[in-house]
């Protein structure tokens, strides 16, 4: 019986890779006969695992989705990953799943071997979140409604509050959601504005039912996450500048975070750093961290801030030297 149980677990592990297996392949992997494989498949079915079988030369076995969730078989690394993910979800930015995540985590930790429970607990105990970094809460039903509209290519109507607090009703073709900076964003084609738009999901109030189906468009970028993050980071900038830096693009890109702006090479020793800020004074301080000479193009509003900061630094240097 022990040998049969171990073999069933091994068979289940193979089937959970979500590929088609021929009876011969499974028999070879398990070192049994094809008849034994058929009998073991029937045992799995009685336990609630929907194992589908197809006949013919291209036939085989595949684990499908059932009406209810059967027991899952996880290896050590998968179990740790699921436990960490559940703990993260319990304190994350998606509202409505905290209690569910904690219940699932309690069930998982109850059956985790001691060695894995120690790994999960150590990771939790020695990981300290940064205070004040919590993002706005997003309702689970809103996320699933948007995801379903993206999947089914259905237009989405929703009430929306923009950055300035204005209330509007939008009609869009939804394409992707991006989780960035502790916030959720929706990339969509705005039908009335005939252009791509990015929406904060926590400001979205879907209106049902969803609209008609649409033919998918080409996305504005192959890297949707990069496209959204660059535009989101620049959205609130009141002051935007183009800075020519006397350093290579590789050096500057290594010194500034990717969300601060874009870096483009002019030649091997010069690059352009395009950035901005809602506060010109803080932008000037930021430019001082580039570690190289630079020229700010066509931004006279920064001149006084740069002069003030420069004079302050000279006074501080003189004081440090005892003068």
Secondary structure by P-SEA (a helix, b strand, c coil): caaaaaaaaaaaaaaaccccccaaaaaaaacccaaaaaaaaaaaaaaccbbbbbbcccbbbbbbbcccccbbbbcaaaaaaaaaaaaaaaccccccaaaaaaaaaaaaaaaccaaaaaaaaaaaaacccccccccccccaaaaaaaaaaaaabbbbbbbbbccccccbbbbbbcccccccccbbbbbcccccccbbbbbccccccccccccccccccccccccaaaaaaaaaaaccccbbbbbbbcccaaaaaaacccccbbbbbccccbbbbbcccccaaaaaaaaaaccbbbbbcccccaaaaaaaaaaaaaaaaaaaacc
